């Protein structure tokens, strides 16, 4: 895949960051061999195309006590997908880390299962979906416990780096886009609830 000017700029600016973080994450492999590989492959599977997160959101929407969580999560993953998959990936068109077989990323990739993804890397769609849904859970829920939702989101980002299907800068961008998507989702949900309540109030007055 031909890298765009934006992708080349990102590669240059974040070269040191991407290599140092990926190397640090791959110390897990050096310490434990393949022990972490199936775990991170499973975490990554949970974010594939956002399908499981969408199904979870819909399941939560079926019950009154969890409906706000499910609705916020669904809005968040949808908005995040639009920004990531329909806009940023298309415009930036950054190749995957393993695309360059002369790089250290390619050598790491050979060690951890050689998982192959679509050809566009920036930002991480899995990380976007995870942070969009889990930020929604955090913001809607009791902050004393809802912060634990971020454990899953952080593991998702680590999984994508460990499997060398994303650069760390892809994951960082996914974190940012996901959080923004969740904030927009909650704003949209709040506006929807407000309009619906006004409509019900207007009908009652008539």
Backbone bond lengths (Angstrom), bond angles and torsions (degrees), N, CA, C in turn:
res aa  C-N    CA-C-N  psi(-1)  N-CA   C-N-CA  omega(-1)  CA-C   N-CA-C  phi
1 X - - - 1.459 - - 1.520 109.84 -
2 X 1.317 116.80 135.21 1.463 121.89 178.92 1.530 109.95 -76.05
3 X 1.336 116.16 124.88 1.462 120.28 179.86 1.520 109.67 -76.67
4 X 1.310 116.56 139.86 1.463 121.65 177.18 1.522 109.60 -78.38
5 X 1.325 115.79 169.51 1.466 120.39 176.41 1.517 110.69 -60.68
6 X 1.334 116.84 -37.54 1.463 120.94 178.72 1.530 110.78 -65.13
7 X 1.335 116.39 -41.34 1.458 120.34 178.78 1.524 111.20 -64.37
8 X 1.321 117.10 -41.14 1.463 120.90 178.54 1.526 110.73 -64.30
9 X 1.335 116.50 -38.95 1.471 120.34 177.63 1.527 110.52 -63.73
10 X 1.334 117.66 -45.00 1.464 121.62 178.82 1.521 110.37 -62.44
11 X 1.338 116.88 -43.38 1.467 120.89 178.65 1.525 111.18 -57.73
12 X 1.331 115.95 -40.41 1.464 120.53 -177.85 1.524 111.52 -72.67
13 X 1.323 116.37 -49.22 1.467 120.94 -175.18 1.529 111.73 -66.14
14 X 1.326 116.75 -37.94 1.465 120.54 -174.43 1.524 113.19 -103.61
15 X 1.331 117.46 14.62 1.467 120.50 -176.47 1.526 112.27 -55.89
16 X 1.320 116.38 -51.82 1.459 120.18 -179.04 1.512 112.48 -65.43
17 X 1.322 116.82 -43.35 1.467 122.06 178.69 1.525 110.62 -59.47
18 X 1.336 116.12 -49.01 1.462 120.35 -177.00 1.524 111.75 -63.11
19 X 1.309 116.71 -43.09 1.461 119.35 -177.90 1.523 112.06 -69.33
20 X 1.333 116.90 -41.94 1.465 119.76 -177.34 1.530 111.53 -68.46
21 X 1.326 117.88 -41.82 1.467 120.40 -179.93 1.521 110.71 -68.74
22 X 1.336 117.45 -44.11 1.463 120.13 178.71 1.521 110.91 -61.33
23 X 1.319 117.12 -42.09 1.469 120.62 177.96 1.519 110.90 -62.45
24 X 1.328 117.02 -41.84 1.471 120.59 178.85 1.517 111.48 -62.82
25 X 1.345 116.99 -44.60 1.464 120.53 179.14 1.519 110.17 -63.76
26 X 1.317 117.28 -35.55 1.460 120.25 -178.20 1.511 113.87 -77.02
27 X 1.335 117.19 -3.30 1.455 119.56 167.98 1.523 110.54 -63.31
28 X 1.352 116.41 -26.26 1.464 119.72 175.91 1.521 110.54 -59.74
29 X 1.337 116.07 -39.46 1.466 120.03 178.51 1.530 110.73 -69.94
30 X 1.320 116.40 -40.67 1.459 119.99 -179.39 1.521 111.12 -65.00
31 X 1.346 116.79 -34.48 1.456 121.00 -179.39 1.530 112.39 -78.46
32 X 1.332 116.75 -37.97 1.467 119.86 -168.80 1.522 114.54 -124.33
33 X 1.319 118.14 5.62 1.459 119.47 -178.85 1.522 110.94 62.82
34 X 1.328 116.09 -135.96 1.467 120.96 -176.59 1.528 113.64 -83.06
35 X 1.325 118.00 7.54 1.470 120.72 -175.09 1.522 111.76 -55.90
36 X 1.350 117.51 -43.91 1.462 120.67 -175.73 1.530 113.27 -85.14
37 X 1.325 117.14 -14.95 1.467 119.77 -173.59 1.523 113.78 -60.25
38 X 1.343 120.34 -51.49 1.476 118.77 178.73 1.520 113.12 -63.42
39 X 1.329 117.30 -32.02 1.463 120.53 178.91 1.528 110.38 -64.47
40 X 1.326 116.60 -47.91 1.460 119.57 -179.20 1.523 111.63 -71.35
41 X 1.323 117.69 -29.85 1.465 119.76 174.32 1.523 110.51 -65.45
42 X 1.335 117.00 -37.63 1.472 120.76 177.75 1.525 110.87 -67.56
43 X 1.322 117.32 -45.10 1.465 120.97 177.50 1.524 109.65 -58.68
44 X 1.323 116.67 -44.59 1.460 121.05 179.67 1.530 111.16 -62.77
45 X 1.329 116.44 -39.36 1.463 121.02 178.44 1.527 111.18 -59.22
46 X 1.329 117.54 -36.79 1.464 121.45 -178.76 1.529 112.40 -63.62
47 X 1.331 116.26 -21.04 1.466 119.69 -179.84 1.512 113.87 -103.58
48 X 1.333 117.69 5.61 1.464 120.71 -174.66 1.523 111.85 -61.50
49 X 1.323 115.71 115.54 1.466 123.07 -179.43 1.532 112.71 57.48
50 X 1.317 117.68 11.76 1.472 121.35 -179.46 1.515 113.86 68.98
51 X 1.350 117.53 9.35 1.470 120.47 -172.13 1.515 111.60 -63.36
52 X 1.337 117.00 -48.86 1.463 119.75 -177.77 1.526 110.64 -65.82
53 X 1.323 117.10 -37.87 1.465 120.18 178.30 1.531 110.83 -66.35
54 X 1.334 116.66 -36.91 1.468 120.15 176.21 1.527 110.19 -65.73
55 X 1.330 116.93 -44.62 1.468 120.57 179.92 1.529 110.88 -63.77
56 X 1.336 116.39 -39.35 1.456 119.96 176.77 1.524 110.72 -63.42
57 X 1.328 116.46 -42.11 1.463 120.75 178.73 1.524 110.90 -60.26
58 X 1.325 116.32 -45.15 1.472 120.95 -179.50 1.526 110.26 -64.88
59 X 1.336 117.19 -40.54 1.471 120.78 178.57 1.523 110.76 -61.44
60 X 1.338 116.91 -41.89 1.463 120.27 179.34 1.527 111.62 -67.36
61 X 1.323 116.69 -29.33 1.465 120.58 179.67 1.529 112.62 -70.18
62 X 1.318 117.28 -16.48 1.459 121.04 -177.37 1.530 112.61 -75.21
63 X 1.329 116.42 -17.57 1.466 120.56 -175.70 1.528 110.07 -116.33
64 X 1.314 116.01 136.42 1.464 121.43 -173.72 1.525 112.16 -58.65
65 X 1.347 117.47 -41.51 1.456 120.94 -175.98 1.530 112.78 -67.21
66 X 1.321 116.78 -27.17 1.468 120.22 -176.64 1.525 112.67 -113.40
67 X 1.335 116.61 8.24 1.469 119.75 -174.53 1.520 112.40 -62.45
68 X 1.342 117.19 -40.15 1.474 120.01 179.81 1.523 110.99 -63.79
69 X 1.335 116.82 -39.12 1.461 120.18 177.60 1.530 110.32 -62.01
70 X 1.332 115.42 -50.73 1.458 120.26 -177.35 1.517 112.88 -62.02
71 X 1.331 116.49 -42.78 1.463 120.56 -178.65 1.527 110.62 -65.99
72 X 1.335 116.66 -44.33 1.467 120.55 178.97 1.523 110.96 -63.56
73 X 1.335 117.16 -40.96 1.459 121.10 178.40 1.524 111.26 -63.24
74 X 1.340 116.13 -43.61 1.462 119.80 -178.67 1.520 111.33 -65.58
75 X 1.313 116.96 -44.15 1.470 120.79 176.08 1.529 110.16 -59.13
76 X 1.342 115.88 -43.69 1.462 120.63 -177.31 1.515 112.89 -63.78
77 X 1.327 116.80 -46.68 1.464 119.65 -178.48 1.527 110.74 -67.39
78 X 1.330 117.21 -33.58 1.471 120.63 178.80 1.526 111.18 -68.00
79 X 1.325 116.61 -46.62 1.470 120.34 -179.95 1.530 110.12 -65.42
80 X 1.332 116.34 -41.80 1.462 119.97 178.03 1.516 112.52 -61.33
81 X 1.331 116.87 -40.04 1.470 121.14 179.54 1.520 111.10 -64.88
82 X 1.322 116.67 -39.04 1.469 119.99 179.07 1.529 110.51 -62.68
83 X 1.340 116.02 -48.72 1.462 119.72 -179.52 1.532 111.76 -64.15
84 X 1.334 116.01 -44.29 1.464 119.87 -173.43 1.518 112.54 -78.33
85 X 1.325 116.13 -57.10 1.467 119.73 -170.85 1.523 113.99 -82.23
86 X 1.327 116.15 -31.36 1.469 119.05 -175.62 1.528 113.83 -94.57
87 X 1.336 116.03 -19.82 1.469 118.59 -176.17 1.533 111.81 -118.93
88 X 1.335 117.04 -66.26 1.461 120.18 -169.91 1.523 113.37 -67.75
89 X 1.334 117.41 -45.94 1.464 118.93 179.63 1.524 111.29 -61.08
90 X 1.320 115.69 -39.10 1.467 120.47 -178.70 1.522 110.87 -68.50
91 X 1.329 117.21 -44.79 1.462 121.04 -176.81 1.523 112.57 -71.45
92 X 1.335 116.82 -40.21 1.463 120.08 -172.69 1.530 112.18 -88.62
93 X 1.327 116.40 -39.22 1.475 121.15 174.44 1.529 112.29 50.24
94 X 1.309 116.22 52.26 1.466 120.56 178.45 1.531 109.50 -83.16
95 X 1.325 118.67 128.96 1.467 120.89 177.49 1.529 111.63 -65.98
96 X 1.321 116.10 157.18 1.461 121.96 178.05 1.535 110.84 -65.83
97 X 1.340 117.45 157.09 1.474 119.96 -179.47 1.523 113.28 -58.41
98 X 1.331 116.66 -35.23 1.462 120.09 -176.55 1.535 113.16 -81.49
99 X 1.330 117.34 -0.90 1.468 120.14 -177.83 1.521 112.32 -65.86
100 X 1.340 116.53 -29.12 1.459 121.12 179.31 1.529 108.43 -95.02
101 X 1.336 117.03 103.13 1.467 119.97 -174.67 1.524 113.79 -75.43
102 X 1.330 116.54 2.46 1.463 119.68 174.99 1.528 111.86 -100.81
103 X 1.330 117.08 1.11 1.470 121.17 -174.45 1.521 111.70 -94.80
104 X 1.327 114.66 163.50 1.466 120.46 175.73 1.527 110.30 -67.56
105 X 1.326 117.18 -28.47 1.461 120.85 178.27 1.529 110.48 -62.40
106 X 1.316 116.13 -39.64 1.466 120.69 179.05 1.523 110.13 -64.19
107 X 1.313 118.11 -39.15 1.461 121.41 178.96 1.524 110.98 -65.74
108 X 1.317 117.07 -41.80 1.467 120.27 175.64 1.524 110.33 -62.21
109 X 1.320 115.58 -43.03 1.462 121.81 -177.49 1.521 111.21 -60.32
110 X 1.318 117.48 -38.50 1.458 121.39 178.25 1.529 111.66 -62.41
111 X 1.324 116.31 -29.93 1.461 120.37 -177.01 1.523 113.57 -76.80
112 X 1.337 117.28 -29.46 1.476 119.79 -167.14 1.525 114.07 -110.73
113 X 1.310 117.38 28.85 1.455 118.89 170.79 1.500 117.12 109.83
114 X 1.336 117.86 -10.50 1.467 121.99 175.81 1.539 112.21 54.11
115 X 1.334 115.39 46.83 1.463 120.58 176.13 1.529 109.30 -68.36
116 X 1.327 116.04 132.70 1.459 121.65 -177.77 1.521 109.26 -110.69
117 X 1.332 116.07 131.94 1.457 122.32 179.22 1.530 109.13 -120.05
118 X 1.338 116.42 179.94 1.459 120.51 174.18 1.523 109.04 -59.49
119 X 1.316 117.67 165.22 1.454 120.06 -168.10 1.521 115.44 -81.23
120 X 1.327 118.98 -1.02 1.469 120.75 -176.70 1.520 110.23 -110.43
121 X 1.318 115.73 130.16 1.464 120.58 -166.11 1.524 115.73 -107.79
122 X 1.336 118.17 -28.80 1.473 120.79 -170.22 1.528 111.62 -111.44
123 X 1.345 116.49 126.67 1.460 128.98 -7.55 1.523 111.48 -87.10
124 X 1.322 116.84 -179.10 1.459 121.23 179.06 1.525 110.39 -74.26
125 X 1.337 116.39 115.90 1.468 120.38 178.84 1.516 112.44 -67.20
126 X 1.353 116.36 -38.53 1.469 119.94 177.92 1.532 110.61 -60.17
127 X 1.337 115.54 -45.26 1.468 119.61 -178.72 1.517 111.15 -68.16
128 X 1.324 116.67 -38.95 1.461 120.25 176.45 1.522 110.48 -57.95
129 X 1.337 116.67 -49.74 1.464 121.07 -178.31 1.523 111.21 -62.58
130 X 1.341 116.55 -42.51 1.463 120.25 -178.67 1.520 111.29 -64.71
131 X 1.335 117.57 -45.54 1.464 119.75 -178.52 1.529 111.62 -73.99
132 X 1.325 118.01 -30.57 1.470 119.78 176.49 1.520 110.68 -64.63
133 X 1.330 116.63 -47.24 1.463 119.91 -177.68 1.531 111.79 -72.92
134 X 1.318 116.90 -42.67 1.460 119.24 -176.46 1.527 112.26 -74.26
135 X 1.328 117.51 -30.30 1.472 119.34 173.15 1.521 109.96 -66.73
136 X 1.317 116.86 -38.18 1.467 120.43 176.09 1.520 110.52 -60.93
137 X 1.341 116.52 -44.05 1.466 120.71 177.59 1.523 110.12 -61.30
138 X 1.316 117.06 -44.59 1.463 121.35 -179.56 1.517 111.46 -60.76
139 X 1.321 117.08 -45.41 1.458 120.84 -174.64 1.524 112.72 -73.95
140 X 1.328 116.71 -32.52 1.470 119.90 -179.19 1.532 111.13 -81.63
141 X 1.325 116.65 -32.77 1.457 120.73 -173.09 1.522 114.23 -86.74
142 X 1.326 114.41 -176.27 1.457 123.14 176.11 1.531 107.55 -73.79
143 X 1.319 116.80 115.46 1.460 121.35 -173.28 1.526 112.96 -58.95
144 X 1.336 117.27 -22.87 1.459 120.03 -179.22 1.530 111.56 -65.98
145 X 1.319 117.41 -25.44 1.465 121.05 179.56 1.534 112.54 -123.49
146 X 1.330 116.94 -26.61 1.467 118.90 -174.29 1.526 112.96 -68.65
147 X 1.347 117.40 -16.79 1.466 120.09 177.16 1.526 111.17 -61.39
148 X 1.325 117.29 -23.68 1.463 120.31 -178.86 1.536 111.98 -64.60
149 X 1.336 116.85 -18.62 1.465 119.67 176.53 1.521 111.02 -59.12
150 X 1.324 116.27 -28.69 1.464 119.82 -178.79 1.524 112.70 -69.61
151 X 1.334 117.81 -16.92 1.472 119.61 177.03 1.520 109.53 -59.93
152 X 1.341 115.65 -46.19 1.465 119.97 178.65 1.529 110.82 -62.68
153 X 1.327 116.78 -44.81 1.470 120.57 -177.86 1.527 111.33 -62.27
154 X 1.335 116.83 -41.42 1.470 120.52 179.47 1.524 110.53 -67.03
155 X 1.333 116.77 -41.11 1.464 120.20 177.52 1.528 111.08 -61.72
156 X 1.332 116.17 -35.61 1.466 119.39 178.46 1.532 110.26 -62.80
157 X 1.319 116.44 -46.53 1.454 119.65 178.39 1.523 112.01 -60.85
158 X 1.342 116.81 -43.31 1.460 120.55 177.95 1.523 111.49 -62.70
159 X 1.331 116.12 -39.27 1.462 120.48 179.95 1.518 111.52 -60.92
160 X 1.327 116.15 -42.13 1.465 119.53 -177.58 1.529 111.64 -68.33
161 X 1.336 116.02 -33.09 1.470 119.75 175.58 1.520 110.27 -73.55
162 X 1.321 117.35 -45.09 1.462 122.34 -178.61 1.528 111.15 -58.84
163 X 1.325 116.91 -42.82 1.467 121.43 -179.07 1.531 112.78 -78.06
164 X 1.338 116.64 -4.51 1.465 124.52 177.99 1.529 112.16 58.39
165 X 1.322 115.02 35.58 1.468 119.46 172.93 1.522 110.90 -98.97
166 X 1.333 116.16 -5.64 1.462 121.74 174.91 1.521 109.94 -144.97
167 X 1.308 115.34 147.33 1.454 121.36 167.21 1.534 108.56 -73.91
168 X 1.336 118.86 152.52 1.457 120.42 173.55 1.531 113.36 -54.74
169 X 1.333 118.07 -34.80 1.468 119.88 177.84 1.526 111.59 -67.22
170 X 1.334 118.09 -29.68 1.466 121.07 172.54 1.523 110.28 -62.74
171 X 1.327 114.49 -43.89 1.470 120.73 -178.94 1.518 110.52 -66.52
172 X 1.342 116.88 -43.76 1.468 120.52 178.04 1.524 110.47 -58.58
173 X 1.329 116.55 -43.16 1.465 119.82 177.59 1.522 110.72 -64.01
174 X 1.332 117.12 -37.69 1.461 120.59 177.05 1.519 112.48 -62.96
175 X 1.330 115.93 -38.26 1.472 120.46 176.22 1.524 110.26 -60.27
176 X 1.317 116.30 -48.29 1.470 121.19 -177.94 1.521 110.98 -63.89
177 X 1.334 116.54 -48.33 1.466 120.26 -179.17 1.527 110.68 -63.66
178 X 1.328 116.90 -40.10 1.455 120.71 180.00 1.520 112.78 -62.78
179 X 1.332 116.67 -43.85 1.461 120.84 179.23 1.532 110.55 -64.99
180 X 1.324 116.03 -43.46 1.469 119.57 177.50 1.516 110.81 -62.23
181 X 1.341 116.80 -41.61 1.465 121.03 178.88 1.526 110.98 -60.63
182 X 1.330 116.88 -41.11 1.465 120.21 179.33 1.528 111.29 -65.28
183 X 1.323 116.89 -41.25 1.469 120.53 178.68 1.524 110.43 -63.29
184 X 1.330 116.47 -43.90 1.468 120.21 177.50 1.526 110.95 -64.54
185 X 1.337 116.28 -38.35 1.467 120.50 179.71 1.522 110.91 -63.06
186 X 1.322 116.72 -44.04 1.466 119.96 179.71 1.524 111.40 -67.91
187 X 1.332 117.05 -35.40 1.465 120.18 175.92 1.522 109.95 -65.03
188 X 1.335 117.29 -43.45 1.461 121.22 179.05 1.522 110.91 -65.30
189 X 1.326 115.93 -40.04 1.467 119.87 178.53 1.522 110.84 -65.12
190 X 1.330 116.58 -42.29 1.452 120.10 177.85 1.518 112.16 -62.53
191 X 1.336 116.78 -40.94 1.465 120.92 178.07 1.522 110.78 -64.99
192 X 1.324 116.45 -39.80 1.467 120.75 179.29 1.531 110.97 -63.57
193 X 1.332 115.94 -45.70 1.467 120.13 179.65 1.524 110.67 -62.98
194 X 1.339 115.86 -40.64 1.469 120.33 179.27 1.524 111.04 -61.73
195 X 1.331 116.75 -46.88 1.462 120.96 -179.48 1.523 110.81 -63.52
196 X 1.329 116.06 -42.22 1.469 119.79 179.98 1.519 111.23 -64.36
197 X 1.328 117.02 -41.08 1.466 120.23 179.44 1.526 111.67 -67.32
198 X 1.332 116.88 -38.44 1.466 120.12 176.11 1.520 110.94 -63.36
199 X 1.339 115.12 -40.51 1.459 119.48 178.96 1.503 111.84 -63.38
200 X 1.321 117.84 -40.71 1.452 121.07 178.82 1.515 110.20 -67.47
201 X 1.353 116.66 -39.05 1.457 120.17 179.10 1.519 111.55 -64.52
202 X 1.347 115.66 -39.53 1.454 120.49 179.06 1.516 111.98 -65.24
203 X 1.330 116.55 -38.21 1.473 119.75 179.34 1.521 110.64 -68.07
204 X 1.338 116.24 -37.48 1.462 119.13 179.59 1.540 111.30 -65.40
205 X 1.381 116.17 -39.02 1.456 118.33 -179.38 1.513 111.76 -65.42
206 X 1.336 116.28 -32.15 1.471 117.43 178.93 1.523 109.87 -73.64
